[in-house]
Amino acid sequence: MMNTGSYEEILHDYKLGLGHFTEKMPHIARKFNAFTEACFEEGKLSQKEKQLIALGISVYSQDEYCIIYHTKGCIDQGCTEEEIWEAIGVTGAFGGGAAISQAVTLVQDCMEEFSQSIN
């Protein structure tokens, strides 16, 4: 079950878990980390656009840790609330009510918490 603390605490728990996995499986973790870092590098798509895509996929797949991680990533990359909601709208077109329910709860709560931490 997910930590019930702040979303910053949940991200911290995720990073601790990833660190533990890295200790146990360093070869795999290094390759995974290198792959994901390469995927999010600036390219023809900006890092901001890539975070919006990742958030949409996270919402569609109901992956709460990734929803939190990529909502923060969107905010860190300068996404506006309107840009995030537009991406969620596209996600809802594919994921229906399940996607929208994650957006109006978890994404909304994360935007509020993370936006307060940068203001």
C-alpha positions in Angstrom: 0.0 0.0 0.0 1.2 3.5 -0.8 2.6 5.8 1.9 -0.2 8.1 3.2 2.2 11.0 3.9 2.8 14.0 1.7 3.5 13.4 -2.0 7.1 14.6 -1.4 7.4 11.8 1.2 5.9 9.3 -1.2 8.5 10.3 -3.8 11.2 9.9 -1.2 10.0 6.4 -0.4 10.0 5.5 -4.1 13.6 6.8 -4.4 14.6 4.7 -1.3 13.1 1.7 -2.9 14.9 2.3 -6.1 18.1 2.7 -4.2 17.5 -0.7 -2.5 16.9 -2.3 -5.9 20.1 -0.7 -7.2 22.0 -2.2 -4.3 20.6 -5.7 -5.1 20.7 -5.5 -8.9 23.2 -2.8 -9.8 23.8 -4.0 -13.4 20.1 -3.9 -14.3 19.4 -0.7 -12.4 22.3 1.2 -14.1 21.0 0.1 -17.5 17.4 1.0 -16.6 18.4 4.4 -15.3 20.5 5.1 -18.4 17.7 4.1 -20.6 15.1 6.3 -18.9 17.5 9.2 -18.7 18.1 9.0 -22.4 14.3 8.9 -23.0 13.8 12.1 -21.2 16.7 14.1 -22.7 15.8 17.2 -24.7 15.4 16.2 -28.4 12.8 17.0 -31.0 10.4 16.9 -28.1 11.1 19.1 -25.1 11.5 17.7 -21.6 8.3 19.5 -20.8 6.4 17.7 -23.6 7.9 14.4 -22.5 6.8 14.9 -19.0 3.2 15.5 -20.2 3.3 12.3 -22.3 4.7 10.4 -19.3 1.9 11.8 -17.0 -0.8 10.8 -19.5 0.6 7.2 -19.8 0.9 7.1 -16.0 -2.7 8.1 -15.5 -3.9 5.7 -18.2 -2.0 2.8 -16.6 -3.2 3.8 -13.1 0.4 3.8 -11.8 0.1 6.1 -8.7 3.8 6.4 -8.1 4.4 7.5 -11.7 1.4 9.8 -11.6 3.0 11.6 -8.6 6.5 11.5 -10.1 5.4 12.9 -13.5 3.0 15.5 -12.1 6.0 16.9 -10.2 8.1 16.5 -13.4 5.5 18.5 -15.3 5.5 21.3 -12.7 9.3 21.2 -12.5 9.5 21.6 -16.3 7.2 24.7 -16.2 3.9 23.1 -17.3 0.9 25.2 -16.5 -2.2 23.8 -14.9 -4.0 24.2 -18.2 -1.4 22.2 -20.1 -1.6 19.4 -17.5 -5.4 19.4 -17.7 -5.3 19.3 -21.5 -3.0 16.3 -21.4 -5.3 14.7 -19.0 -8.2 15.4 -21.3 -6.4 13.5 -24.1 -5.7 10.7 -21.6 -9.4 10.6 -20.7 -10.3 10.1 -24.3 -8.5 6.8 -24.2 -8.8 5.8 -20.5 -12.3 6.9 -19.8 -13.6 7.3 -16.3 -10.7 5.4 -14.7 -8.2 8.0 -16.1 -10.4 11.0 -15.2 -10.9 9.7 -11.6 -7.1 9.6 -11.1 -6.8 13.1 -12.5 -9.5 14.7 -10.4 -8.0 13.2 -7.3 -4.4 12.3 -7.3 -3.1 14.7 -10.1 -5.1 17.6 -8.6 -3.8 17.0 -5.1 -0.2 16.7 -6.4 -0.5 19.9 -8.4 -1.6 21.7 -5.3 1.1 20.3 -3.1 4.0 20.7 -5.6 2.9 24.1 -6.8 2.9 25.4 -3.2 6.5 24.1 -2.7 7.8 26.1 -5.6 6.0 29.4 -4.9 
